[in-house]
């Protein structure tokens, strides 16, 4: 059981040089989780990957305003890890994004596949001043 | 992106000197491989020993290289993948596309 509460809230410019920072936060959190009995190294990689992909996607779909930002929050409570990635772009229809055909691999389109495969639930909703990708992983 | 290129046994061996391949540097990797292929270096081994993290854009850059090399009757193979990096190829089934060798010697023996 992971009874303690952990909350991280980060805002970054829409620049890919910050992907390492965001991914590393997820990796470090996984390595320091209390009482996690699963494969900690695998979880660390997966959180690094999912945060990298989600943030990369938000940067890709951001506005062209150089002052635009992406906000990332992580919240862990009662064995549930909740990740939210907020963007100010046009948004997209998550349900309309197809699963990639792994027998005919393409260079793009694997990011959401990783998020959907490695995490438990993924939603993308429009909000008043942007969009939020919400990812839940049960620990 | 820090890359070293060595010509070994008729292969262009691209040593990636980065711990991380993501959307920040994968474009550069893709362009570097494409540049090699355009110069006629179509038999390439990418040595991934230093890489401890790769995302979808990094996989895409390598896949682009693979397809471009194949289009010129060449081949792009991989060597020295760390277990977690290898797991990304397995998850996407790209391990069925690429020849992935434990080390460079194995790559040379099998690609010869």
gemmi code that builds the backbone of each chain (N, CA, C; Angstrom):
import gemmi

chains = {
    "A": [
        ("UNK", (0.842, -1.196, 0.000), (0.000, 0.000, 0.000), (0.883, 1.254, 0.000)),
        ("UNK", (0.456, 2.268, -0.744), (1.143, 3.541, -0.759), (0.185, 4.558, -0.139)),
        ("UNK", (0.336, 4.818, 1.150), (-0.648, 5.655, 1.819), (-0.318, 7.142, 1.768)),
        ("UNK", (0.950, 7.468, 1.536), (1.332, 8.867, 1.569), (0.858, 9.581, 0.304)),
        ("UNK", (0.754, 10.898, 0.412), (0.316, 11.710, -0.722), (1.530, 12.404, -1.312)),
        ("UNK", (1.593, 12.420, -2.623), (2.686, 13.121, -3.298), (2.084, 13.940, -4.432)),
        ("UNK", (2.445, 15.194, -4.511), (1.906, 16.071, -5.558), (3.057, 16.863, -6.164)),
        ("UNK", (3.145, 16.837, -7.486), (4.155, 17.621, -8.196), (3.431, 18.429, -9.253)),
        ("UNK", (3.795, 19.680, -9.376), (3.133, 20.568, -10.336), (4.228, 21.367, -11.046)),
        ("UNK", (4.371, 21.182, -12.342), (5.465, 21.804, -13.099), (4.895, 22.535, -14.308)),
        ("UNK", (5.417, 23.702, -14.593), (5.049, 24.423, -15.813), (6.331, 24.667, -16.598)),
        ("UNK", (6.307, 24.290, -17.871), (7.508, 24.442, -18.706), (7.160, 25.214, -19.984)),
        ("UNK", (8.149, 25.893, -20.571), (7.944, 26.467, -21.900), (7.719, 25.327, -22.909)),
        ("UNK", (7.118, 25.630, -24.025), (6.832, 24.582, -25.016), (8.090, 24.290, -25.847)),
        ("UNK", (9.103, 23.783, -25.157), (10.383, 23.458, -25.807), (10.788, 22.038, -25.437)),
        ("UNK", (11.226, 21.296, -26.440), (11.526, 19.876, -26.217), (12.745, 19.652, -25.322)),
        ("UNK", (13.541, 20.681, -25.102), (14.704, 20.484, -24.225), (14.279, 20.176, -22.790)),
        ("UNK", (13.023, 20.446, -22.460), (12.541, 20.169, -21.105), (11.983, 18.750, -20.945)),
        ("UNK", (11.957, 17.982, -22.014), (11.409, 16.624, -21.928), (12.213, 15.766, -20.949)),
        ("UNK", (13.524, 15.934, -20.974), (14.400, 15.170, -20.081), (14.029, 15.453, -18.621)),
        ("UNK", (13.817, 16.732, -18.314), (13.458, 17.120, -16.946), (12.146, 16.454, -16.523)),
        ("UNK", (11.140, 16.528, -17.380), (9.826, 15.986, -17.030), (9.893, 14.456, -16.889)),
        ("UNK", (10.562, 13.815, -17.842), (10.707, 12.364, -17.771), (11.461, 11.941, -16.518)),
        ("UNK", (12.483, 12.701, -16.179), (13.299, 12.359, -15.005), (12.501, 12.468, -13.714)),
        ("UNK", (11.567, 13.408, -13.652), (10.723, 13.538, -12.456), (9.931, 12.236, -12.260)),
        ("UNK", (9.340, 11.745, -13.343), (8.582, 10.496, -13.249), (9.460, 9.330, -12.841)),
        ("UNK", (10.650, 9.299, -13.406), (11.582, 8.205, -13.102), (11.984, 8.231, -11.630)),
        ("UNK", (12.283, 9.409, -11.129), (12.706, 9.527, -9.730), (11.574, 9.195, -8.765)),
        ("UNK", (10.366, 9.613, -9.125), (9.214, 9.302, -8.263), (9.032, 7.786, -8.165)),
        ("UNK", (9.133, 7.111, -9.304), (8.968, 5.648, -9.300), (10.026, 4.986, -8.420)),
        ("UNK", (11.232, 5.512, -8.462), (12.317, 4.905, -7.695), (12.173, 5.140, -6.198)),
        ("UNK", (11.396, 6.161, -5.836), (11.285, 6.494, -4.413), (9.918, 6.187, -3.820)),
        ("UNK", (9.064, 5.513, -4.573), (7.739, 5.168, -4.046), (7.865, 4.275, -2.821)),
        ("UNK", (7.066, 4.580, -1.828), (7.058, 3.723, -0.639), (6.304, 2.439, -0.949)),
        ("UNK", (6.827, 1.336, -0.473), (6.090, 0.061, -0.462), (5.578, -0.382, -1.820)),
        ("UNK", (6.284, -0.037, -2.891), (5.866, -0.520, -4.207), (6.491, -1.893, -4.427)),
        ("UNK", (5.658, -2.881, -4.710), (6.177, -4.255, -4.756), (6.438, -4.740, -6.188)),
        ("UNK", (6.082, -3.934, -7.185), (6.277, -4.359, -8.572), (7.702, -4.118, -9.047)),
        ("UNK", (7.887, -4.184, -10.354), (9.199, -3.966, -10.966), (9.464, -2.459, -11.016)),
        ("UNK", (10.247, -2.011, -10.055), (10.472, -0.573, -9.889), (11.216, 0.031, -11.095)),
        ("UNK", (12.197, -0.695, -11.615), (12.958, -0.178, -12.758), (12.059, -0.041, -13.988)),
        ("UNK", (11.178, -1.016, -14.172), (10.260, -0.950, -15.315), (9.292, 0.214, -15.148)),
        ("UNK", (8.759, 0.382, -13.921), (7.843, 1.499, -13.674), (8.547, 2.837, -13.915)),
        ("UNK", (9.804, 2.922, -13.475), (10.574, 4.156, -13.662), (10.707, 4.494, -15.151)),
        ("UNK", (11.028, 3.486, -15.940), (11.151, 3.717, -17.384), (9.795, 4.096, -17.979)),
        ("UNK", (8.764, 3.405, -17.555), (7.441, 3.644, -18.139), (6.922, 5.043, -17.797)),
        ("UNK", (7.166, 5.489, -16.566), (6.720, 6.850, -16.205), (7.539, 7.895, -16.959)),
        ("UNK", (8.823, 7.655, -17.087), (9.675, 8.536, -17.891), (9.109, 8.615, -19.320)),
        ("UNK", (8.800, 7.465, -19.868), (8.321, 7.394, -21.260), (6.963, 8.084, -21.422)),
        ("UNK", (6.044, 7.759, -20.534), (4.682, 8.300, -20.659), (4.685, 9.822, -20.486)),
        ("UNK", (5.450, 10.301, -19.516), (5.538, 11.755, -19.325), (6.213, 12.422, -20.517)),
        ("UNK", (7.240, 11.777, -21.049), (7.928, 12.314, -22.226), (6.980, 12.376, -23.421)),
        ("UNK", (6.254, 11.299, -23.653), (5.345, 11.245, -24.807), (4.200, 12.257, -24.657)),
        ("UNK", (3.615, 12.312, -23.462), (2.476, 13.204, -23.248), (2.902, 14.672, -23.369)),
        ("UNK", (4.063, 14.990, -22.811), (4.554, 16.366, -22.868), (4.978, 16.728, -24.287)),
        ("UNK", (5.615, 15.799, -24.944), (6.029, 16.005, -26.337), (4.812, 16.280, -27.217)),
        ("UNK", (3.766, 15.523, -26.978), (2.522, 15.689, -27.732), (1.913, 17.070, -27.474)),
        ("UNK", (1.927, 17.479, -26.209), (1.384, 18.796, -25.856), (2.206, 19.915, -26.510)),
        ("UNK", (3.523, 19.753, -26.539), (4.390, 20.760, -27.169), (4.115, 20.811, -28.675)),
        ("UNK", (3.933, 19.631, -29.263), (3.692, 19.544, -30.709), (2.398, 20.260, -31.086)),
        ("UNK", (1.399, 20.152, -30.226), (0.095, 20.738, -30.529), (-0.101, 22.107, -29.887)),
        ("UNK", (0.972, 22.675, -29.364), (0.849, 23.973, -28.685), (0.620, 25.088, -29.699)),
        ("UNK", (0.267, 26.252, -29.180), (0.137, 27.422, -30.043), (1.538, 27.855, -30.469)),
        ("UNK", (1.614, 28.780, -31.415), (2.927, 29.261, -31.867), (3.446, 30.422, -31.008)),
        ("UNK", (2.707, 30.745, -29.980), (3.132, 31.817, -29.074), (4.365, 31.347, -28.290)),
        ("UNK", (5.505, 32.049, -28.416), (6.712, 31.611, -27.690), (6.538, 31.629, -26.175)),
        ("UNK", (5.515, 32.335, -25.706), (5.283, 32.374, -24.254), (4.340, 31.259, -23.803)),
        ("UNK", (3.894, 30.421, -24.752), (2.987, 29.324, -24.401), (3.707, 28.343, -23.464)),
        ("UNK", (2.924, 27.707, -22.641), (3.490, 26.770, -21.661), (2.702, 25.463, -21.651)),
        ("UNK", (3.314, 24.446, -21.080), (2.640, 23.179, -20.804), (2.743, 22.951, -19.300)),
        ("UNK", (1.609, 22.598, -18.695), (1.614, 22.311, -17.265), (1.450, 20.813, -17.066)),
        ("UNK", (2.256, 20.272, -16.189), (2.201, 18.833, -15.903), (2.002, 18.658, -14.397)),
        ("UNK", (1.003, 17.887, -14.023), (0.843, 17.581, -12.598), (0.885, 16.066, -12.394)),
        ("UNK", (1.465, 15.675, -11.281), (1.455, 14.264, -10.870), (0.915, 14.212, -9.458)),
        ("UNK", (0.004, 13.308, -9.241), (-0.582, 13.176, -7.906), (-0.660, 11.685, -7.571)),
        ("UNK", (-0.117, 11.334, -6.439), (-0.182, 9.935, -6.008), (-0.889, 9.867, -4.669)),
        ("UNK", (-1.918, 9.077, -4.620), (-2.648, 8.869, -3.370), (-3.395, 7.544, -3.468)),
        ("UNK", (-3.391, 6.798, -2.377), (-4.128, 5.538, -2.313), (-3.832, 4.621, -3.508)),
        ("UNK", (-2.577, 4.449, -3.802), (-2.132, 3.540, -4.876), (-2.564, 3.969, -6.276)),
        ("UNK", (-2.956, 5.210, -6.432), (-3.335, 5.695, -7.759), (-2.406, 6.839, -8.149)),
        ("UNK", (-1.769, 6.691, -9.291), (-0.956, 7.778, -9.849), (-1.786, 8.464, -10.917)),
        ("UNK", (-1.955, 9.761, -10.739), (-2.733, 10.541, -11.693), (-1.810, 11.577, -12.326)),
        ("UNK", (-1.726, 11.533, -13.648), (-0.909, 12.493, -14.393), (-1.849, 13.349, -15.230)),
        ("UNK", (-1.661, 14.654, -15.190), (-2.423, 15.542, -16.067), (-1.450, 16.426, -16.833)),
        ("UNK", (-1.673, 16.506, -18.137), (-0.842, 17.365, -18.984), (-1.770, 18.358, -19.674)),
        ("UNK", (-1.575, 19.626, -19.346), (-2.455, 20.686, -19.856), (-1.788, 21.393, -21.029)),
        ("UNK", (-2.520, 21.563, -22.104), (-1.984, 22.338, -23.232), (-2.993, 23.404, -23.643)),
        ("UNK", (-2.516, 24.352, -24.433), (-3.384, 25.445, -24.891), (-3.609, 25.371, -26.399)),
        ("UNK", (-3.366, 24.216, -26.965), (-3.499, 24.072, -28.419), (-4.923, 23.815, -28.861)),
        ("UNK", (-5.061, 23.465, -30.134), (-6.378, 23.225, -30.725), (-7.020, 21.937, -30.197)),
        ("UNK", (-6.189, 21.044, -29.710), (-6.709, 19.775, -29.214), (-6.940, 18.775, -30.337)),
        ("UNK", (-7.302, 17.580, -29.962), (-7.561, 16.519, -30.938), (-8.535, 15.524, -30.321)),
        ("UNK", (-9.060, 14.661, -31.172), (-10.015, 13.653, -30.704), (-9.253, 12.369, -30.378)),
        ("UNK", (-9.065, 12.129, -29.101), (-8.281, 10.961, -28.680), (-8.888, 9.660, -29.205)),
        ("UNK", (-10.217, 9.599, -29.183), (-10.882, 8.365, -29.616), (-10.682, 8.096, -31.106)),
        ("UNK", (-10.392, 9.170, -31.849), (-10.217, 9.008, -33.296), (-8.789, 8.586, -33.668)),
        ("UNK", (-7.893, 8.590, -32.660), (-6.508, 8.187, -32.952), (-6.442, 6.663, -32.974)),
        ("UNK", (-6.137, 6.072, -34.126), (-6.161, 4.618, -34.208), (-4.945, 3.984, -33.536)),
        ("UNK", (-5.100, 2.742, -33.140), (-3.939, 1.989, -32.679), (-3.039, 1.725, -33.886)),
        ("UNK", (-1.745, 1.829, -33.719), (-0.869, 1.583, -34.866), (-0.906, 0.116, -35.295)),
        ("UNK", (-0.737, -0.094, -36.584), (-0.638, -1.458, -37.113), (0.816, -1.911, -36.926)),
        ("UNK", (1.039, -2.741, -35.917), (2.411, -3.125, -35.580), (3.043, -4.024, -36.640)),
        ("UNK", (2.211, -4.573, -37.526), (2.760, -5.391, -38.610), (3.205, -4.526, -39.791)),
        ("UNK", (2.742, -3.285, -39.817), (3.143, -2.324, -40.854), (3.646, -1.064, -40.140)),
        ("UNK", (4.798, -1.151, -39.490), (5.219, -0.045, -38.628), (5.496, 1.244, -39.392)),
        ("UNK", (5.061, 2.337, -38.779), (5.313, 3.662, -39.341), (6.158, 4.462, -38.364)),
        ("UNK", (6.718, 5.542, -38.882), (7.638, 6.328, -38.064), (6.922, 7.127, -36.985)),
        ("UNK", (5.638, 7.396, -37.167), (4.896, 8.215, -36.209), (3.740, 7.413, -35.614)),
        ("UNK", (3.182, 7.938, -34.546), (1.943, 7.371, -34.013), (2.121, 6.364, -32.904)),
        ("UNK", (3.341, 6.214, -32.395), (3.592, 5.252, -31.329), (3.434, 5.861, -29.932)),
        ("UNK", (3.445, 7.176, -29.845), (3.426, 7.827, -28.537), (2.174, 7.499, -27.735)),
        ("UNK", (1.021, 7.706, -28.347), (-0.235, 7.403, -27.649), (-0.385, 5.907, -27.411)),
        ("UNK", (0.170, 5.116, -28.318), (0.156, 3.656, -28.133), (0.876, 3.292, -26.840)),
        ("UNK", (2.043, 3.916, -26.608), (2.775, 3.645, -25.364), (1.943, 4.041, -24.145)),
        ("UNK", (1.340, 5.219, -24.211), (0.567, 5.699, -23.061), (-0.606, 4.768, -22.786)),
        ("UNK", (-1.320, 4.407, -23.845), (-2.482, 3.527, -23.668), (-2.075, 2.136, -23.183)),
        ("UNK", (-0.957, 1.649, -23.679), (-0.521, 0.294, -23.337), (0.030, 0.200, -21.917)),
        ("UNK", (0.764, 1.208, -21.503), (1.485, 1.115, -20.236), (0.705, 1.649, -19.043)),
        ("UNK", (-0.311, 2.458, -19.312), (-1.095, 3.033, -18.225), (-2.490, 2.386, -18.205)),
        ("UNK", (-3.296, 2.731, -17.189), (-4.598, 2.061, -17.039), (-5.751, 2.806, -17.694)),
        ("UNK", (-5.821, 4.123, -17.559), (-6.852, 4.873, -18.287), (-6.243, 6.151, -18.859)),
        ("UNK", (-6.762, 6.564, -19.997), (-6.303, 7.791, -20.656), (-7.530, 8.529, -21.188)),
        ("UNK", (-7.650, 9.798, -20.843), (-8.725, 10.624, -21.412), (-8.143, 11.957, -21.858)),
        ("UNK", (-8.796, 12.603, -22.797), (-8.356, 13.923, -23.276), (-9.604, 14.775, -23.389)),
        ("UNK", (-9.658, 15.822, -22.615), (-10.875, 16.639, -22.595), (-10.561, 18.110, -22.806)),
        ("UNK", (-11.512, 18.779, -23.446), (-11.372, 20.208, -23.689), (-11.829, 20.957, -22.444)),
        ("UNK", (-11.068, 21.960, -22.074), (-11.447, 22.797, -20.948), (-11.605, 24.237, -21.415)),
        ("UNK", (-11.890, 25.109, -20.490), (-12.185, 26.504, -20.842), (-11.043, 27.160, -21.629)),
        ("UNK", (-9.803, 26.955, -21.181), (-8.700, 27.645, -21.855), (-7.649, 26.660, -22.382)),
        ("UNK", (-8.101, 25.485, -22.755), (-7.149, 24.528, -23.303), (-7.667, 23.104, -23.216)),
        ("UNK", (-6.740, 22.188, -23.078), (-7.101, 20.763, -23.042), (-6.297, 20.085, -21.943)),
        ("UNK", (-6.800, 18.953, -21.480), (-6.031, 18.198, -20.496), (-6.040, 16.712, -20.852)),
        ("UNK", (-4.849, 16.161, -20.913), (-4.680, 14.714, -21.079), (-4.528, 14.130, -19.680)),
        ("UNK", (-5.442, 13.272, -19.296), (-5.393, 12.695, -17.952), (-5.079, 11.206, -18.051)),
        ("UNK", (-4.076, 10.818, -17.305), (-3.584, 9.442, -17.352), (-3.606, 8.890, -15.930)),
        ("UNK", (-4.157, 7.698, -15.776), (-4.170, 7.074, -14.449), (-3.452, 5.724, -14.503)),
        ("UNK", (-2.627, 5.516, -13.509), (-1.933, 4.235, -13.357), (-2.157, 3.746, -11.925)),
        ("UNK", (-2.667, 2.537, -11.800), (-2.853, 1.954, -10.468), (-1.566, 1.241, -10.069)),
        ("UNK", (-1.063, 1.613, -8.924), (0.259, 1.107, -8.513), (0.144, -0.177, -7.700)),
    ],
    "B": [
        ("UNK", (23.101, 16.342, -31.033), (23.282, 14.956, -30.609), (24.730, 14.517, -30.831)),
        ("UNK", (25.313, 13.896, -29.819), (26.701, 13.427, -29.947), (26.711, 12.049, -30.604)),
        ("UNK", (27.373, 11.992, -31.767), (27.474, 10.734, -32.511), (28.921, 10.547, -32.943)),
        ("UNK", (29.383, 9.322, -32.912), (30.683, 9.010, -33.492), (30.462, 8.011, -34.619)),
        ("UNK", (31.147, 8.254, -35.711), (31.016, 7.354, -36.852), (32.350, 6.671, -37.116)),
        ("UNK", (32.329, 5.363, -37.209), (33.545, 4.618, -37.546), (33.240, 3.645, -38.665)),
        ("UNK", (34.184, 3.510, -39.557), (34.038, 2.510, -40.623), (34.745, 1.240, -40.149)),
        ("UNK", (33.979, 0.191, -39.916), (34.549, -1.062, -39.429), (34.030, -2.193, -40.311)),
        ("UNK", (34.971, -2.912, -40.916), (34.613, -4.081, -41.735), (33.493, -3.767, -42.735)),
        ("UNK", (33.666, -2.731, -43.492), (32.714, -2.320, -44.538), (31.371, -1.820, -44.001)),
        ("UNK", (31.274, -1.685, -42.691), (30.038, -1.137, -42.115), (30.288, 0.249, -41.541)),
        ("UNK", (29.307, 1.097, -41.699), (29.342, 2.381, -41.003), (28.725, 2.148, -39.634)),
        ("UNK", (29.539, 2.255, -38.617), (29.037, 2.016, -37.257), (28.826, 3.368, -36.579)),
        ("UNK", (27.582, 3.618, -36.247), (27.199, 4.888, -35.649), (27.061, 4.676, -34.138)),
        ("UNK", (28.003, 5.241, -33.396), (27.971, 5.141, -31.928), (27.185, 6.334, -31.387)),
        ("UNK", (26.072, 6.049, -30.770), (25.266, 7.140, -30.206), (25.768, 7.439, -28.806)),
        ("UNK", (26.274, 8.641, -28.631), (26.891, 9.018, -27.347), (25.923, 9.836, -26.496)),
        ("UNK", (24.709, 9.402, -26.455), (23.695, 10.090, -25.643), (22.996, 9.049, -24.783)),
        ("UNK", (22.589, 9.462, -23.584), (21.829, 8.542, -22.721), (20.367, 8.503, -23.116)),
        ("UNK", (19.937, 9.524, -23.846), (18.507, 9.685, -24.075), (18.245, 10.078, -25.524)),
        ("UNK", (17.310, 9.379, -26.156), (16.834, 9.791, -27.483), (15.349, 10.091, -27.336)),
        ("UNK", (15.005, 11.352, -27.547), (13.599, 11.749, -27.480), (13.336, 12.794, -28.562)),
        ("UNK", (12.177, 13.443, -28.481), (11.792, 14.383, -29.541), (12.738, 15.579, -29.632)),
        ("UNK", (13.583, 15.767, -28.623), (14.522, 16.886, -28.672), (15.692, 16.612, -29.620)),
        ("UNK", (16.104, 15.360, -29.728), (17.290, 15.075, -30.549), (17.057, 14.010, -31.628)),
        ("UNK", (15.852, 13.426, -31.671), (15.625, 12.340, -32.638), (15.643, 12.841, -34.088)),
        ("UNK", (15.236, 14.097, -34.293), (15.279, 14.659, -35.652), (16.707, 14.707, -36.178)),
        ("UNK", (17.616, 15.050, -35.275), (19.033, 15.121, -35.645), (19.572, 13.722, -35.976)),
        ("UNK", (19.147, 12.739, -35.197), (19.559, 11.356, -35.467), (19.042, 10.903, -36.832)),
        ("UNK", (17.768, 11.190, -37.080), (17.158, 10.808, -38.356), (17.921, 11.448, -39.523)),
        ("UNK", (18.219, 12.735, -39.394), (18.931, 13.456, -40.463), (20.347, 12.905, -40.651)),
        ("UNK", (21.000, 12.571, -39.547), (22.379, 12.051, -39.643), (22.402, 10.721, -40.390)),
        ("UNK", (21.443, 9.858, -40.081), (21.391, 8.553, -40.756), (21.063, 8.752, -42.235)),
        ("UNK", (20.108, 9.643, -42.502), (19.720, 9.906, -43.895), (20.908, 10.464, -44.690)),
        ("UNK", (21.675, 11.338, -44.047), (22.855, 11.922, -44.694), (23.860, 10.827, -45.047)),
        ("UNK", (24.067, 9.888, -44.121), (24.971, 8.761, -44.377), (24.515, 7.972, -45.609)),
        ("UNK", (23.232, 7.684, -45.634), (22.676, 6.871, -46.728), (22.809, 7.609, -48.060)),
        ("UNK", (22.561, 8.907, -48.035), (22.689, 9.709, -49.259), (24.128, 9.730, -49.763)),
        ("UNK", (25.082, 9.558, -48.837), (26.502, 9.513, -49.232), (26.906, 8.117, -49.711)),
        ("UNK", (25.946, 7.197, -49.732), (26.234, 5.851, -50.220), (26.576, 4.854, -49.150)),
        ("UNK", (26.550, 5.315, -47.885), (26.845, 4.401, -46.760), (25.537, 3.724, -46.362)),
        ("UNK", (25.203, 2.635, -47.041), (23.872, 2.041, -46.848), (23.881, 0.838, -45.901)),
        ("UNK", (25.058, 0.409, -45.490), (25.130, -0.675, -44.505), (25.588, -0.088, -43.170)),
        ("UNK", (24.619, 0.029, -42.284), (24.838, 0.801, -41.056), (24.518, -0.067, -39.836)),
        ("UNK", (25.364, 0.043, -38.837), (25.050, -0.560, -37.534), (24.999, 0.581, -36.517)),
        ("UNK", (23.887, 0.692, -35.836), (23.744, 1.726, -34.812), (24.039, 1.087, -33.456)),
        ("UNK", (25.069, 1.613, -32.804), (25.510, 1.065, -31.521), (24.859, 1.882, -30.403)),
        ("UNK", (24.028, 1.201, -29.614), (23.156, 1.901, -28.663), (23.574, 1.709, -27.199)),
        ("UNK", (24.827, 1.337, -26.981), (25.243, 0.994, -25.614), (25.034, 2.138, -24.616)),
        ("UNK", (25.245, 3.353, -25.053), (25.120, 4.493, -24.120), (23.675, 4.898, -23.870)),
        ("UNK", (22.776, 4.409, -24.709), (21.391, 4.889, -24.648), (20.607, 4.131, -23.574)),
        ("UNK", (20.132, 4.850, -22.592), (19.325, 4.199, -21.546), (17.843, 4.551, -21.655)),
        ("UNK", (17.516, 5.445, -22.604), (16.098, 5.806, -22.793), (15.858, 6.137, -24.258)),
        ("UNK", (14.769, 5.580, -24.782), (14.363, 5.937, -26.144), (12.842, 6.071, -26.154)),
        ("UNK", (12.345, 7.082, -26.850), (10.890, 7.258, -26.936), (10.415, 6.928, -28.354)),
        ("UNK", (9.150, 7.218, -28.621), (8.582, 6.844, -29.923), (9.264, 7.577, -31.078)),
        ("UNK", (9.681, 8.810, -30.835), (10.339, 9.554, -31.921), (11.715, 8.967, -32.232)),
        ("UNK", (12.384, 8.444, -31.201), (13.678, 7.792, -31.414), (13.522, 6.507, -32.206)),
        ("UNK", (12.495, 5.730, -31.848), (12.202, 4.507, -32.621), (11.888, 4.870, -34.062)),
        ("UNK", (11.121, 5.968, -34.231), (10.757, 6.423, -35.573), (11.979, 6.832, -36.401)),
        ("UNK", (12.947, 7.476, -35.745), (14.169, 7.894, -36.453), (14.945, 6.671, -36.946)),
        ("UNK", (15.027, 5.646, -36.097), (15.741, 4.420, -36.495), (14.976, 3.679, -37.596)),
        ("UNK", (13.646, 3.677, -37.474), (12.831, 3.013, -38.505), (12.969, 3.722, -39.848)),
        ("UNK", (13.025, 5.044, -39.798), (13.246, 5.825, -41.019), (14.568, 5.412, -41.671)),
        ("UNK", (15.620, 5.290, -40.853), (16.918, 4.870, -41.363), (16.868, 3.478, -41.964)),
        ("UNK", (16.149, 2.601, -41.270), (16.021, 1.222, -41.759), (15.370, 1.203, -43.138)),
        ("UNK", (14.272, 1.943, -43.266), (13.524, 1.944, -44.536), (14.339, 2.593, -45.653)),
        ("UNK", (15.032, 3.680, -45.336), (15.833, 4.355, -46.356), (17.030, 3.517, -46.790)),
        ("UNK", (17.642, 2.808, -45.838), (18.760, 1.920, -46.199), (18.250, 0.772, -47.069)),
        ("UNK", (17.119, 0.206, -46.673), (16.554, -0.919, -47.439), (16.187, -0.485, -48.856)),
        ("UNK", (15.713, 0.762, -48.977), (15.325, 1.272, -50.295), (16.529, 1.371, -51.229)),
        ("UNK", (17.730, 1.416, -50.656), (18.948, 1.467, -51.477), (19.713, 0.150, -51.363)),
        ("UNK", (18.964, -0.917, -51.109), (19.540, -2.268, -51.024), (20.572, -2.398, -49.919)),
        ("UNK", (20.449, -1.578, -48.900), (21.343, -1.672, -47.756), (20.615, -2.211, -46.545)),
        ("UNK", (21.241, -2.026, -45.394), (20.633, -2.549, -44.181), (21.077, -1.722, -42.981)),
        ("UNK", (20.136, -1.475, -42.100), (20.474, -0.821, -40.837), (20.154, -1.801, -39.716)),
        ("UNK", (21.172, -2.158, -38.960), (20.989, -3.076, -37.832), (21.363, -2.357, -36.541)),
        ("UNK", (20.994, -2.963, -35.429), (21.246, -2.356, -34.115), (22.132, -3.277, -33.284)),
        ("UNK", (22.905, -2.678, -32.391), (23.751, -3.492, -31.512), (23.804, -2.871, -30.127)),
        ("UNK", (24.003, -3.736, -29.134), (24.267, -3.327, -27.747), (23.106, -2.579, -27.094)),
        ("UNK", (21.888, -3.065, -27.306), (20.725, -2.434, -26.666), (20.675, -2.808, -25.190)),
        ("UNK", (20.437, -1.853, -24.346), (20.174, -2.146, -22.935), (18.791, -2.791, -22.813)),
        ("UNK", (18.576, -3.578, -21.760), (17.315, -4.328, -21.661), (16.061, -3.468, -21.779)),
        ("UNK", (16.041, -2.313, -21.126), (14.814, -1.508, -21.178), (14.616, -0.849, -22.539)),
        ("UNK", (15.705, -0.534, -23.192), (15.594, -0.008, -24.560), (15.094, -1.127, -25.479)),
        ("UNK", (15.646, -2.312, -25.287), (15.206, -3.472, -26.077), (13.711, -3.735, -25.869)),
        ("UNK", (13.245, -3.513, -24.643), (11.822, -3.769, -24.360), (10.905, -2.858, -25.171)),
        ("UNK", (11.397, -1.682, -25.546), (10.583, -0.789, -26.383), (10.444, -1.351, -27.810)),
        ("UNK", (11.507, -1.974, -28.289), (11.436, -2.617, -29.610), (10.488, -3.813, -29.552)),
        ("UNK", (10.496, -4.506, -28.419), (9.619, -5.675, -28.268), (8.158, -5.252, -28.164)),
        ("UNK", (7.906, -4.203, -27.400), (6.532, -3.715, -27.209), (5.905, -3.279, -28.536)),
        ("UNK", (6.713, -2.704, -29.397), (6.215, -2.223, -30.693), (6.430, -3.258, -31.810)),
        ("UNK", (6.973, -4.403, -31.426), (7.306, -5.487, -32.356), (8.357, -5.071, -33.396)),
        ("UNK", (9.050, -3.971, -33.135), (10.104, -3.564, -34.068), (11.308, -4.498, -33.988)),
        ("UNK", (11.330, -5.360, -32.963), (12.391, -6.372, -32.909), (12.235, -7.393, -34.033)),
        ("UNK", (11.044, -7.404, -34.664), (10.851, -8.266, -35.834), (11.349, -7.597, -37.109)),
        ("UNK", (11.501, -6.282, -37.037), (11.951, -5.521, -38.214), (13.479, -5.434, -38.221)),
        ("UNK", (14.029, -4.977, -37.103), (15.476, -4.791, -37.013), (16.179, -6.089, -36.621)),
        ("UNK", (17.362, -6.271, -37.172), (18.282, -7.245, -36.594), (18.916, -6.548, -35.394)),
        ("UNK", (18.789, -7.154, -34.221), (19.330, -6.543, -33.004), (20.378, -7.493, -32.427)),
        ("UNK", (21.622, -7.035, -32.393), (22.721, -7.898, -31.962), (23.213, -7.513, -30.569)),
        ("UNK", (23.691, -8.528, -29.874), (24.177, -8.321, -28.511), (25.383, -7.373, -28.501)),
        ("UNK", (26.289, -7.592, -29.462), (27.466, -6.726, -29.538), (27.896, -6.594, -30.996)),
        ("UNK", (28.918, -5.798, -31.222), (29.343, -5.531, -32.600), (29.921, -6.779, -33.262)),
        ("UNK", (30.635, -7.601, -32.486), (31.204, -8.815, -33.073), (30.108, -9.722, -33.627)),
        ("UNK", (29.035, -9.869, -32.857), (27.913, -10.679, -33.322), (27.296, -10.061, -34.573)),
        ("UNK", (27.243, -8.751, -34.594), (26.684, -8.060, -35.763), (27.536, -8.325, -37.008)),
        ("UNK", (28.852, -8.211, -36.867), (29.728, -8.429, -38.014), (29.662, -9.881, -38.499)),
        ("UNK", (29.616, -10.805, -37.545), (29.567, -12.236, -37.921), (28.299, -12.556, -38.707)),
        ("UNK", (27.195, -11.977, -38.285), (25.918, -12.321, -38.909), (25.599, -11.500, -40.145)),
        ("UNK", (26.152, -10.304, -40.209), (25.845, -9.445, -41.352), (26.812, -9.684, -42.510)),
        ("UNK", (27.885, -10.388, -42.216), (28.913, -10.579, -43.252), (28.370, -11.417, -44.411)),
    ],
}
model = gemmi.Model(1)
for chain_id, residues in chains.items():
    chain = gemmi.Chain(chain_id)
    for i, (resn, *xyz) in enumerate(residues, 1):
        res = gemmi.Residue()
        res.name, res.seqid = resn, gemmi.SeqId(i, " ")
        for name, pos in zip(("N", "CA", "C"), xyz):
            atom = gemmi.Atom()
            atom.name, atom.element = name, gemmi.Element(name[0])
            atom.pos, atom.b_iso = gemmi.Position(*pos), 0.0
            res.add_atom(atom)
        chain.add_residue(res)
    model.add_chain(chain)
structure = gemmi.Structure()
structure.add_model(model)
structure.setup_entities()
